Amino acid sequence: MTAIAPFLARVPLLVWALLAVVALYLLLIVLLSLTAVYARKPVRRRAAAEMVRVLWFTRGREE
């Protein structure tokens, strides 16, 4: 742990914050993808699939 401490001190807090946001964003996509695949209710499956499409910046349903 002591060998990692100097490296952690050199990395700016903003970089760590950005990495945390990206990690949470990807975790949300994974959880919604699992919901879209394994949800029992079709409405929940469709809603989760649509949210994943939006998060990946792809075109969803056009209404």
N, CA, C and O atoms as a Maestro MAE file, in Angstrom:
{
 s_m_m2io_version
 :::
 2.0.0
}

f_m_ct {
 s_m_title
 :::
 protein
 m_atom[252] {
  # First column is atom index #
  i_m_mmod_type
  r_m_x_coord
  r_m_y_coord
  r_m_z_coord
  i_m_residue_number
  s_m_chain_name
  s_m_pdb_residue_name
  s_m_pdb_atom_name
  i_m_atomic_number
  :::
  1 25 0.826 -1.198 0.000 1 A "MET " " N  " 7
  2 3 0.000 0.000 0.000 1 A "MET " " CA " 6
  3 2 0.867 1.257 0.000 1 A "MET " " C  " 6
  4 15 0.487 2.272 -0.584 1 A "MET " " O  " 8
  5 25 2.025 1.195 0.651 2 A "THR " " N  " 7
  6 3 2.871 2.382 0.715 2 A "THR " " CA " 6
  7 2 3.487 2.705 -0.641 2 A "THR " " C  " 6
  8 15 3.824 3.860 -0.900 2 A "THR " " O  " 8
  9 25 3.640 1.706 -1.512 3 A "ALA " " N  " 7
  10 3 4.186 1.970 -2.843 3 A "ALA " " CA " 6
  11 2 3.153 2.661 -3.733 3 A "ALA " " C  " 6
  12 15 3.520 3.361 -4.677 3 A "ALA " " O  " 8
  13 25 1.896 2.474 -3.448 4 A "ILE " " N  " 7
  14 3 0.830 3.072 -4.252 4 A "ILE " " CA " 6
  15 2 0.526 4.502 -3.784 4 A "ILE " " C  " 6
  16 15 0.070 5.323 -4.580 4 A "ILE " " O  " 8
  17 25 0.767 4.801 -2.533 5 A "ALA " " N  " 7
  18 3 0.409 6.107 -1.965 5 A "ALA " " CA " 6
  19 2 1.023 7.296 -2.709 5 A "ALA " " C  " 6
  20 15 0.313 8.272 -2.952 5 A "ALA " " O  " 8
  21 25 2.306 7.263 -3.082 6 A "PRO " " N  " 7
  22 3 2.841 8.422 -3.824 6 A "PRO " " CA " 6
  23 2 2.154 8.606 -5.191 6 A "PRO " " C  " 6
  24 15 1.934 9.732 -5.637 6 A "PRO " " O  " 8
  25 25 1.828 7.508 -5.828 7 A "PHE " " N  " 7
  26 3 1.128 7.600 -7.117 7 A "PHE " " CA " 6
  27 2 -0.256 8.218 -6.938 7 A "PHE " " C  " 6
  28 15 -0.668 9.069 -7.727 7 A "PHE " " O  " 8
  29 25 -0.963 7.792 -5.910 8 A "LEU " " N  " 7
  30 3 -2.294 8.337 -5.651 8 A "LEU " " CA " 6
  31 2 -2.240 9.831 -5.343 8 A "LEU " " C  " 6
  32 15 -3.147 10.577 -5.711 8 A "LEU " " O  " 8
  33 25 -1.194 10.260 -4.680 9 A "ALA " " N  " 7
  34 3 -1.068 11.671 -4.323 9 A "ALA " " CA " 6
  35 2 -0.784 12.536 -5.551 9 A "ALA " " C  " 6
  36 15 -1.141 13.714 -5.568 9 A "ALA " " O  " 8
  37 25 -0.149 11.971 -6.577 10 A "ARG " " N  " 7
  38 3 0.199 12.752 -7.764 10 A "ARG " " CA " 6
  39 2 -0.970 12.929 -8.722 10 A "ARG " " C  " 6
  40 15 -0.986 13.874 -9.510 10 A "ARG " " O  " 8
  41 25 -1.938 12.040 -8.664 11 A "VAL " " N  " 7
  42 3 -3.083 12.122 -9.580 11 A "VAL " " CA " 6
  43 2 -4.079 13.143 -9.026 11 A "VAL " " C  " 6
  44 15 -4.499 13.029 -7.874 11 A "VAL " " O  " 8
  45 25 -4.459 14.130 -9.822 12 A "PRO " " N  " 7
  46 3 -5.383 15.156 -9.340 12 A "PRO " " CA " 6
  47 2 -6.755 14.572 -8.974 12 A "PRO " " C  " 6
  48 15 -7.196 13.563 -9.524 12 A "PRO " " O  " 8
  49 25 -7.391 15.235 -8.045 13 A "LEU " " N  " 7
  50 3 -8.701 14.788 -7.578 13 A "LEU " " CA " 6
  51 2 -9.728 14.790 -8.711 13 A "LEU " " C  " 6
  52 15 -10.619 13.941 -8.745 13 A "LEU " " O  " 8
  53 25 -9.606 15.727 -9.623 14 A "LEU " " N  " 7
  54 3 -10.537 15.795 -10.747 14 A "LEU " " CA " 6
  55 2 -10.474 14.541 -11.607 14 A "LEU " " C  " 6
  56 15 -11.500 14.080 -12.108 14 A "LEU " " O  " 8
  57 25 -9.282 13.988 -11.783 15 A "VAL " " N  " 7
  58 3 -9.137 12.747 -12.555 15 A "VAL " " CA " 6
  59 2 -9.840 11.597 -11.849 15 A "VAL " " C  " 6
  60 15 -10.524 10.797 -12.487 15 A "VAL " " O  " 8
  61 25 -9.674 11.513 -10.539 16 A "TRP " " N  " 7
  62 3 -10.346 10.447 -9.784 16 A "TRP " " CA " 6
  63 2 -11.860 10.609 -9.849 16 A "TRP " " C  " 6
  64 15 -12.592 9.625 -9.959 16 A "TRP " " O  " 8
  65 25 -12.323 11.848 -9.782 17 A "ALA " " N  " 7
  66 3 -13.760 12.101 -9.869 17 A "ALA " " CA " 6
  67 2 -14.289 11.693 -11.239 17 A "ALA " " C  " 6
  68 15 -15.361 11.096 -11.335 17 A "ALA " " O  " 8
  69 25 -13.558 12.007 -12.285 18 A "LEU " " N  " 7
  70 3 -13.966 11.624 -13.641 18 A "LEU " " CA " 6
  71 2 -14.004 10.108 -13.800 18 A "LEU " " C  " 6
  72 15 -14.932 9.566 -14.401 18 A "LEU " " O  " 8
  73 25 -13.012 9.435 -13.270 19 A "LEU " " N  " 7
  74 3 -12.996 7.970 -13.333 19 A "LEU " " CA " 6
  75 2 -14.179 7.364 -12.566 19 A "LEU " " C  " 6
  76 15 -14.767 6.376 -13.004 19 A "LEU " " O  " 8
  77 25 -14.517 7.954 -11.438 20 A "ALA " " N  " 7
  78 3 -15.650 7.462 -10.653 20 A "ALA " " CA " 6
  79 2 -16.960 7.647 -11.414 20 A "ALA " " C  " 6
  80 15 -17.814 6.759 -11.407 20 A "ALA " " O  " 8
  81 25 -17.121 8.790 -12.066 21 A "VAL " " N  " 7
  82 3 -18.347 9.039 -12.836 21 A "VAL " " CA " 6
  83 2 -18.455 8.067 -13.998 21 A "VAL " " C  " 6
  84 15 -19.533 7.532 -14.257 21 A "VAL " " O  " 8
  85 25 -17.361 7.833 -14.698 22 A "VAL " " N  " 7
  86 3 -17.377 6.894 -15.827 22 A "VAL " " CA " 6
  87 2 -17.700 5.485 -15.332 22 A "VAL " " C  " 6
  88 15 -18.475 4.768 -15.966 22 A "VAL " " O  " 8
  89 25 -17.117 5.088 -14.214 23 A "ALA " " N  " 7
  90 3 -17.387 3.757 -13.669 23 A "ALA " " CA " 6
  91 2 -18.856 3.606 -13.278 23 A "ALA " " C  " 6
  92 15 -19.461 2.570 -13.553 23 A "ALA " " O  " 8
  93 25 -19.430 4.612 -12.647 24 A "LEU " " N  " 7
  94 3 -20.848 4.548 -12.279 24 A "LEU " " CA " 6
  95 2 -21.749 4.525 -13.500 24 A "LEU " " C  " 6
  96 15 -22.772 3.840 -13.508 24 A "LEU " " O  " 8
  97 25 -21.375 5.269 -14.530 25 A "TYR " " N  " 7
  98 3 -22.138 5.294 -15.783 25 A "TYR " " CA " 6
  99 2 -22.163 3.905 -16.423 25 A "TYR " " C  " 6
  100 15 -23.214 3.427 -16.850 25 A "TYR " " O  " 8
  101 25 -21.000 3.269 -16.482 26 A "LEU " " N  " 7
  102 3 -20.928 1.928 -17.066 26 A "LEU " " CA " 6
  103 2 -21.664 0.906 -16.201 26 A "LEU " " C  " 6
  104 15 -22.290 -0.014 -16.727 26 A "LEU " " O  " 8
  105 25 -21.594 1.060 -14.892 27 A "LEU " " N  " 7
  106 3 -22.328 0.169 -14.001 27 A "LEU " " CA " 6
  107 2 -23.830 0.299 -14.215 27 A "LEU " " C  " 6
  108 15 -24.547 -0.702 -14.208 27 A "LEU " " O  " 8
  109 25 -24.308 1.521 -14.404 28 A "LEU " " N  " 7
  110 3 -25.730 1.736 -14.682 28 A "LEU " " CA " 6
  111 2 -26.140 1.056 -15.981 28 A "LEU " " C  " 6
  112 15 -27.205 0.443 -16.049 28 A "LEU " " O  " 8
  113 25 -25.315 1.156 -17.003 29 A "ILE " " N  " 7
  114 3 -25.615 0.502 -18.277 29 A "ILE " " CA " 6
  115 2 -25.671 -1.013 -18.104 29 A "ILE " " C  " 6
  116 15 -26.549 -1.669 -18.663 29 A "ILE " " O  " 8
  117 25 -24.748 -1.564 -17.342 30 A "VAL " " N  " 7
  118 3 -24.740 -3.018 -17.115 30 A "VAL " " CA " 6
  119 2 -25.995 -3.448 -16.359 30 A "VAL " " C  " 6
  120 15 -26.627 -4.438 -16.730 30 A "VAL " " O  " 8
  121 25 -26.361 -2.727 -15.317 31 A "LEU " " N  " 7
  122 3 -27.551 -3.090 -14.549 31 A "LEU " " CA " 6
  123 2 -28.820 -2.989 -15.387 31 A "LEU " " C  " 6
  124 15 -29.699 -3.846 -15.295 31 A "LEU " " O  " 8
  125 25 -28.917 -1.944 -16.202 32 A "LEU " " N  " 7
  126 3 -30.093 -1.821 -17.070 32 A "LEU " " CA " 6
  127 2 -30.104 -2.895 -18.143 32 A "LEU " " C  " 6
  128 15 -31.172 -3.376 -18.521 32 A "LEU " " O  " 8
  129 25 -28.938 -3.279 -18.640 33 A "SER " " N  " 7
  130 3 -28.873 -4.351 -19.625 33 A "SER " " CA " 6
  131 2 -29.347 -5.668 -19.021 33 A "SER " " C  " 6
  132 15 -30.091 -6.419 -19.652 33 A "SER " " O  " 8
  133 25 -28.913 -5.940 -17.801 34 A "LEU " " N  " 7
  134 3 -29.376 -7.160 -17.131 34 A "LEU " " CA " 6
  135 2 -30.879 -7.119 -16.893 34 A "LEU " " C  " 6
  136 15 -31.559 -8.136 -17.026 34 A "LEU " " O  " 8
  137 25 -31.393 -5.955 -16.544 35 A "THR " " N  " 7
  138 3 -32.836 -5.817 -16.357 35 A "THR " " CA " 6
  139 2 -33.566 -6.049 -17.676 35 A "THR " " C  " 6
  140 15 -34.618 -6.688 -17.704 35 A "THR " " O  " 8
  141 25 -33.007 -5.530 -18.764 36 A "ALA " " N  " 7
  142 3 -33.645 -5.694 -20.068 36 A "ALA " " CA " 6
  143 2 -33.670 -7.155 -20.496 36 A "ALA " " C  " 6
  144 15 -34.573 -7.574 -21.220 36 A "ALA " " O  " 8
  145 25 -32.698 -7.921 -20.058 37 A "VAL " " N  " 7
  146 3 -32.635 -9.330 -20.460 37 A "VAL " " CA " 6
  147 2 -33.455 -10.218 -19.525 37 A "VAL " " C  " 6
  148 15 -34.159 -11.115 -19.989 37 A "VAL " " O  " 8
  149 25 -33.374 -9.980 -18.226 38 A "TYR " " N  " 7
  150 3 -33.928 -10.922 -17.267 38 A "TYR " " CA " 6
  151 2 -35.211 -10.481 -16.565 38 A "TYR " " C  " 6
  152 15 -35.723 -11.222 -15.725 38 A "TYR " " O  " 8
  153 25 -35.740 -9.317 -16.875 39 A "ALA " " N  " 7
  154 3 -36.968 -8.867 -16.213 39 A "ALA " " CA " 6
  155 2 -38.135 -9.760 -16.621 39 A "ALA " " C  " 6
  156 15 -38.221 -10.203 -17.767 39 A "ALA " " O  " 8
  157 25 -39.018 -10.014 -15.685 40 A "ARG " " N  " 7
  158 3 -40.165 -10.885 -15.968 40 A "ARG " " CA " 6
  159 2 -41.268 -10.154 -16.715 40 A "ARG " " C  " 6
  160 15 -41.968 -10.742 -17.539 40 A "ARG " " O  " 8
  161 25 -41.416 -8.884 -16.426 41 A "LYS " " N  " 7
  162 3 -42.503 -8.126 -17.051 41 A "LYS " " CA " 6
  163 2 -42.013 -7.497 -18.363 41 A "LYS " " C  " 6
  164 15 -40.963 -6.855 -18.389 41 A "LYS " " O  " 8
  165 25 -42.773 -7.683 -19.449 42 A "PRO " " N  " 7
  166 3 -42.354 -7.131 -20.744 42 A "PRO " " CA " 6
  167 2 -42.220 -5.606 -20.734 42 A "PRO " " C  " 6
  168 15 -41.356 -5.053 -21.415 42 A "PRO " " O  " 8
  169 25 -43.066 -4.936 -19.973 43 A "VAL " " N  " 7
  170 3 -42.988 -3.469 -19.923 43 A "VAL " " CA " 6
  171 2 -41.666 -3.032 -19.309 43 A "VAL " " C  " 6
  172 15 -41.031 -2.095 -19.791 43 A "VAL " " O  " 8
  173 25 -41.258 -3.707 -18.256 44 A "ARG " " N  " 7
  174 3 -39.989 -3.372 -17.602 44 A "ARG " " CA " 6
  175 2 -38.809 -3.670 -18.519 44 A "ARG " " C  " 6
  176 15 -37.835 -2.918 -18.554 44 A "ARG " " O  " 8
  177 25 -38.905 -4.786 -19.268 45 A "ARG " " N  " 7
  178 3 -37.846 -5.135 -20.215 45 A "ARG " " CA " 6
  179 2 -37.695 -4.071 -21.289 45 A "ARG " " C  " 6
  180 15 -36.583 -3.647 -21.605 45 A "ARG " " O  " 8
  181 25 -38.826 -3.641 -21.851 46 A "ARG " " N  " 7
  182 3 -38.776 -2.615 -22.904 46 A "ARG " " CA " 6
  183 2 -38.238 -1.290 -22.371 46 A "ARG " " C  " 6
  184 15 -37.444 -0.621 -23.033 46 A "ARG " " O  " 8
  185 25 -38.673 -0.919 -21.175 47 A "ALA " " N  " 7
  186 3 -38.211 0.344 -20.586 47 A "ALA " " CA " 6
  187 2 -36.705 0.308 -20.332 47 A "ALA " " C  " 6
  188 15 -36.005 1.281 -20.612 47 A "ALA " " O  " 8
  189 25 -36.205 -0.808 -19.803 48 A "ALA " " N  " 7
  190 3 -34.773 -0.922 -19.530 48 A "ALA " " CA " 6
  191 2 -33.978 -0.911 -20.829 48 A "ALA " " C  " 6
  192 15 -32.920 -0.287 -20.904 48 A "ALA " " O  " 8
  193 25 -34.481 -1.597 -21.852 49 A "ALA " " N  " 7
  194 3 -33.784 -1.604 -23.142 49 A "ALA " " CA " 6
  195 2 -33.737 -0.200 -23.741 49 A "ALA " " C  " 6
  196 15 -32.723 0.197 -24.315 49 A "ALA " " O  " 8
  197 25 -34.812 0.540 -23.611 50 A "GLU " " N  " 7
  198 3 -34.844 1.906 -24.132 50 A "GLU " " CA " 6
  199 2 -33.861 2.807 -23.370 50 A "GLU " " C  " 6
  200 15 -33.197 3.650 -23.975 50 A "GLU " " O  " 8
  201 25 -33.770 2.633 -22.061 51 A "MET " " N  " 7
  202 3 -32.832 3.444 -21.279 51 A "MET " " CA " 6
  203 2 -31.386 3.135 -21.660 51 A "MET " " C  " 6
  204 15 -30.548 4.036 -21.704 51 A "MET " " O  " 8
  205 25 -31.095 1.865 -21.933 52 A "VAL " " N  " 7
  206 3 -29.738 1.504 -22.357 52 A "VAL " " CA " 6
  207 2 -29.427 2.154 -23.693 52 A "VAL " " C  " 6
  208 15 -28.323 2.660 -23.894 52 A "VAL " " O  " 8
  209 25 -30.388 2.146 -24.610 53 A "ARG " " N  " 7
  210 3 -30.162 2.804 -25.909 53 A "ARG " " CA " 6
  211 2 -29.881 4.292 -25.727 53 A "ARG " " C  " 6
  212 15 -29.011 4.852 -26.395 53 A "ARG " " O  " 8
  213 25 -30.610 4.919 -24.834 54 A "VAL " " N  " 7
  214 3 -30.394 6.352 -24.592 54 A "VAL " " CA " 6
  215 2 -29.018 6.590 -23.972 54 A "VAL " " C  " 6
  216 15 -28.316 7.525 -24.359 54 A "VAL " " O  " 8
  217 25 -28.632 5.752 -23.014 55 A "LEU " " N  " 7
  218 3 -27.336 5.930 -22.363 55 A "LEU " " CA " 6
  219 2 -26.171 5.691 -23.322 55 A "LEU " " C  " 6
  220 15 -25.110 6.295 -23.169 55 A "LEU " " O  " 8
  221 25 -26.360 4.826 -24.296 56 A "TRP " " N  " 7
  222 3 -25.298 4.580 -25.268 56 A "TRP " " CA " 6
  223 2 -25.346 5.586 -26.405 56 A "TRP " " C  " 6
  224 15 -24.599 5.451 -27.374 56 A "TRP " " O  " 8
  225 25 -26.208 6.590 -26.308 57 A "PHE " " N  " 7
  226 3 -26.326 7.640 -27.314 57 A "PHE " " CA " 6
  227 2 -26.696 7.091 -28.683 57 A "PHE " " C  " 6
  228 15 -26.277 7.626 -29.709 57 A "PHE " " O  " 8
  229 25 -27.476 6.031 -28.695 58 A "THR " " N  " 7
  230 3 -27.964 5.493 -29.964 58 A "THR " " CA " 6
  231 2 -29.399 5.933 -30.143 58 A "THR " " C  " 6
  232 15 -30.040 6.397 -29.200 58 A "THR " " O  " 8
  233 25 -29.887 5.789 -31.325 59 A "ARG " " N  " 7
  234 3 -31.261 6.201 -31.592 59 A "ARG " " CA " 6
  235 2 -32.218 5.181 -31.007 59 A "ARG " " C  " 6
  236 15 -32.111 3.983 -31.269 59 A "ARG " " O  " 8
  237 25 -33.136 5.663 -30.229 60 A "GLY " " N  " 7
  238 3 -34.186 4.810 -29.675 60 A "GLY " " CA " 6
  239 2 -35.372 4.788 -30.612 60 A "GLY " " C  " 6
  240 15 -35.238 5.032 -31.811 60 A "GLY " " O  " 8
  241 25 -36.521 4.499 -30.062 61 A "ARG " " N  " 7
  242 3 -37.743 4.512 -30.871 61 A "ARG " " CA " 6
  243 2 -38.051 5.930 -31.297 61 A "ARG " " C  " 6
  244 15 -37.913 6.873 -30.518 61 A "ARG " " O  " 8
  245 25 -38.465 6.067 -32.532 62 A "GLU " " N  " 7
  246 3 -38.900 7.381 -32.997 62 A "GLU " " CA " 6
  247 2 -40.408 7.436 -32.904 62 A "GLU " " C  " 6
  248 15 -41.112 6.577 -33.435 62 A "GLU " " O  " 8
  249 25 -40.886 8.446 -32.230 63 A "GLU " " N  " 7
  250 3 -42.326 8.546 -32.035 63 A "GLU " " CA " 6
  251 2 -42.881 9.719 -32.787 63 A "GLU " " C  " 6
  252 15 -44.086 9.966 -32.742 63 A "GLU " " O  " 8
  :::
 }
 m_bond[251] {
  # First column is bond index #
  i_m_from
  i_m_to
  i_m_order
  :::
  1 1 2 1
  2 2 3 1
  3 3 4 2
  4 3 5 1
  5 5 6 1
  6 6 7 1
  7 7 8 2
  8 7 9 1
  9 9 10 1
  10 10 11 1
  11 11 12 2
  12 11 13 1
  13 13 14 1
  14 14 15 1
  15 15 16 2
  16 15 17 1
  17 17 18 1
  18 18 19 1
  19 19 20 2
  20 19 21 1
  21 21 22 1
  22 22 23 1
  23 23 24 2
  24 23 25 1
  25 25 26 1
  26 26 27 1
  27 27 28 2
  28 27 29 1
  29 29 30 1
  30 30 31 1
  31 31 32 2
  32 31 33 1
  33 33 34 1
  34 34 35 1
  35 35 36 2
  36 35 37 1
  37 37 38 1
  38 38 39 1
  39 39 40 2
  40 39 41 1
  41 41 42 1
  42 42 43 1
  43 43 44 2
  44 43 45 1
  45 45 46 1
  46 46 47 1
  47 47 48 2
  48 47 49 1
  49 49 50 1
  50 50 51 1
  51 51 52 2
  52 51 53 1
  53 53 54 1
  54 54 55 1
  55 55 56 2
  56 55 57 1
  57 57 58 1
  58 58 59 1
  59 59 60 2
  60 59 61 1
  61 61 62 1
  62 62 63 1
  63 63 64 2
  64 63 65 1
  65 65 66 1
  66 66 67 1
  67 67 68 2
  68 67 69 1
  69 69 70 1
  70 70 71 1
  71 71 72 2
  72 71 73 1
  73 73 74 1
  74 74 75 1
  75 75 76 2
  76 75 77 1
  77 77 78 1
  78 78 79 1
  79 79 80 2
  80 79 81 1
  81 81 82 1
  82 82 83 1
  83 83 84 2
  84 83 85 1
  85 85 86 1
  86 86 87 1
  87 87 88 2
  88 87 89 1
  89 89 90 1
  90 90 91 1
  91 91 92 2
  92 91 93 1
  93 93 94 1
  94 94 95 1
  95 95 96 2
  96 95 97 1
  97 97 98 1
  98 98 99 1
  99 99 100 2
  100 99 101 1
  101 101 102 1
  102 102 103 1
  103 103 104 2
  104 103 105 1
  105 105 106 1
  106 106 107 1
  107 107 108 2
  108 107 109 1
  109 109 110 1
  110 110 111 1
  111 111 112 2
  112 111 113 1
  113 113 114 1
  114 114 115 1
  115 115 116 2
  116 115 117 1
  117 117 118 1
  118 118 119 1
  119 119 120 2
  120 119 121 1
  121 121 122 1
  122 122 123 1
  123 123 124 2
  124 123 125 1
  125 125 126 1
  126 126 127 1
  127 127 128 2
  128 127 129 1
  129 129 130 1
  130 130 131 1
  131 131 132 2
  132 131 133 1
  133 133 134 1
  134 134 135 1
  135 135 136 2
  136 135 137 1
  137 137 138 1
  138 138 139 1
  139 139 140 2
  140 139 141 1
  141 141 142 1
  142 142 143 1
  143 143 144 2
  144 143 145 1
  145 145 146 1
  146 146 147 1
  147 147 148 2
  148 147 149 1
  149 149 150 1
  150 150 151 1
  151 151 152 2
  152 151 153 1
  153 153 154 1
  154 154 155 1
  155 155 156 2
  156 155 157 1
  157 157 158 1
  158 158 159 1
  159 159 160 2
  160 159 161 1
  161 161 162 1
  162 162 163 1
  163 163 164 2
  164 163 165 1
  165 165 166 1
  166 166 167 1
  167 167 168 2
  168 167 169 1
  169 169 170 1
  170 170 171 1
  171 171 172 2
  172 171 173 1
  173 173 174 1
  174 174 175 1
  175 175 176 2
  176 175 177 1
  177 177 178 1
  178 178 179 1
  179 179 180 2
  180 179 181 1
  181 181 182 1
  182 182 183 1
  183 183 184 2
  184 183 185 1
  185 185 186 1
  186 186 187 1
  187 187 188 2
  188 187 189 1
  189 189 190 1
  190 190 191 1
  191 191 192 2
  192 191 193 1
  193 193 194 1
  194 194 195 1
  195 195 196 2
  196 195 197 1
  197 197 198 1
  198 198 199 1
  199 199 200 2
  200 199 201 1
  201 201 202 1
  202 202 203 1
  203 203 204 2
  204 203 205 1
  205 205 206 1
  206 206 207 1
  207 207 208 2
  208 207 209 1
  209 209 210 1
  210 210 211 1
  211 211 212 2
  212 211 213 1
  213 213 214 1
  214 214 215 1
  215 215 216 2
  216 215 217 1
  217 217 218 1
  218 218 219 1
  219 219 220 2
  220 219 221 1
  221 221 222 1
  222 222 223 1
  223 223 224 2
  224 223 225 1
  225 225 226 1
  226 226 227 1
  227 227 228 2
  228 227 229 1
  229 229 230 1
  230 230 231 1
  231 231 232 2
  232 231 233 1
  233 233 234 1
  234 234 235 1
  235 235 236 2
  236 235 237 1
  237 237 238 1
  238 238 239 1
  239 239 240 2
  240 239 241 1
  241 241 242 1
  242 242 243 1
  243 243 244 2
  244 243 245 1
  245 245 246 1
  246 246 247 1
  247 247 248 2
  248 247 249 1
  249 249 250 1
  250 250 251 1
  251 251 252 2
  :::
 }
}
